[in-house]
Amino acid sequence: MRFEHLIEVNNLEDPRADVLSREQLWNGLLLRAKAPSLFIPHMDGFAIVEESDNALTRTLDFGKFKVNDRVDFVPMEKLHFHIPAQGEIMESRLEIAIEEPFPNRFFLRFIYEDSAAEEGPEAMYNDFRRSAYKEMDVDSMRLIRQFASQGRLDGPETNEKTLLS
């Protein structure tokens, strides 16, 4: 299955809309990777197992099961999440890229990929997953806007501790 969608970040034609900088947007996306429990309400916890300047490995805790994944970064441009096959979980990938077709007119492109069949009984389940993915991404953008409006995405010190305080 492959699912791709765009979310408009800055609508420069709407004077009422808050305009995010690339740095604020990037810090919000990075926060989604480094503090996933802020963005996934049903998550029991998480641990960052290893971190470097351009990657991290995590364990996401969902109670009865844990998910290990890796997130690679191209700073200020994109995040690439990779979940290897583990137990009942199939291998999957997510890429979130910042696009800027015009100055300060940002869009986020989300590309989900996994090995689920596109036809047959799996197709109905895929439609549900596509809808859930899009809803989660829209909600993530709402949270990023909220954190930015509070001034919490303006600097390199952005992290889960500053957002939870």
N, C-alpha and C positions, 0 to 999 in steps of 0.2 A: 504494500500500500504506500502511496505517496500522497501527501496533502500539503498544499502550499496556500498561504494567504498573506495579505498585506494589512497593516494597520497604519493609518495616517497619524502622525505624531503632531506635527505643526500645520495647522490650517491657517496660513497667513492671510487669507481672505476674510477671516472671521475676527474682527477686532476684540471680541470678548474672550477669545481663546487664549489660554496661557501658552507662551512659546518656550519650549525647552531648548537649552543649548545641547550641543553634541556631548559635552562633558557630563551634564546632568543625565542625559539619556543613557550614556555608557555606564555611569556609576549605578544607575538603576538596574541595568541589565546585569552588570557584574554582581550586584547585590542579589539578584535572582539566583545566580550560581552559588554565591558564597553563603547566603542565608536563606535557603529554600523554604524554611518553615514560615517565613514572612509571607510567602506567596502561595503555599499549599496548605490550607487550613487543616486537612485531615492527617497531616504528617505528625508522627509522634516525636520525631527528633532527627538529627543528622550529625554526622561527624566528617570533618575534612581530614582525610587520611594523609594526603601529601599535597603540597602547594609549591608552585614555582611562579615566576613572573608571567608565564603564558599558559599555565595549565593547573588543574587541580583534580584530584581524585576524591570521591566522596562515598559515604555510605548513608543512604536515606532509610530511615526507620519508619515503617508503616505497621507497627505492632507485630502481627504474626509473620510478616516477611520483611526482609531487608533487600535493598537494591544497591548494587555497587555500580558507579558510573565514573566517567572521566569527562571533564570540560576543558576544551582548548580555546584559547583566546587569540584573536588578532586585535590588539588594543585599538579602541575607538572605532572598530569596524564590525566585528562579528564574534559570536560565541558558537561553538560546536559541541553539543552534548552527545556522548556515545554510551549507550547501555549495552554491554555485551550480553549474549544469551546466558542465562543463569536460572537454573531450576525450571519453573514453568514460564519464565519470562523470555520472550523472543528478543533477539537483537534488534535495537532500534537506534535511530539517530534524529537529532533535532538541530537545525542551524537557525540562528537568529542573526540577521544582518541588518545593519543600518544603511539605508539608501538615502541619497540626497540629490534628487534630480535637478533641483534649483537651490541656491544658497538658503540655508536654514529651513528648507522644506523637507523635513525628515519623514521617512516611512520605515517601518520595521517589516521585513520579510521573514516569515516563519516557514520552514520546510521540514516536514515530518516524513520519515521513511522507516519502514520495517518490512518484514517478510510476509506479512499477512496477505492472503489471497484477495484479489480485487473482485472476484465473482463467487457465486454460490452462497452458502449459509453465512460465510464470513462477511459478505458485503453489507448486510444490515448492521452488524456490529461495527464495521468500519465507519458507517455513517454516524453512529452514536459517538465513536471516538473522535471523528472530525469535529463534530459539534462541541464536544467537551474540550478539545484542544483549543478551538477558537475562543470559547468562553473563558478558559483559563488565561489565554493571551490577552484578551480584552481586559480582564480583571487585573492582570499584571501591569498593563499600561495605566490603568486607573490608579493602582498603588504607586507606581513610579511618579505619576503626576502629583499625587497627594504628598509623597515624600519631598518632591521638588518644591512644592508650594510652601512647605515647612522649612525650606532652606537646608534640608538634610542630604542633598545630593550635590552640593556645590564644591566639595573638596575631596582630596585623596583620603581623608580620614573617614569617609563613609564606610560604615560597617554595621553589623547587626546590633552591636551594643549601643551605638549612638541612636539607632532607630527605636530601640526598645526602651530607652530612657525617657 
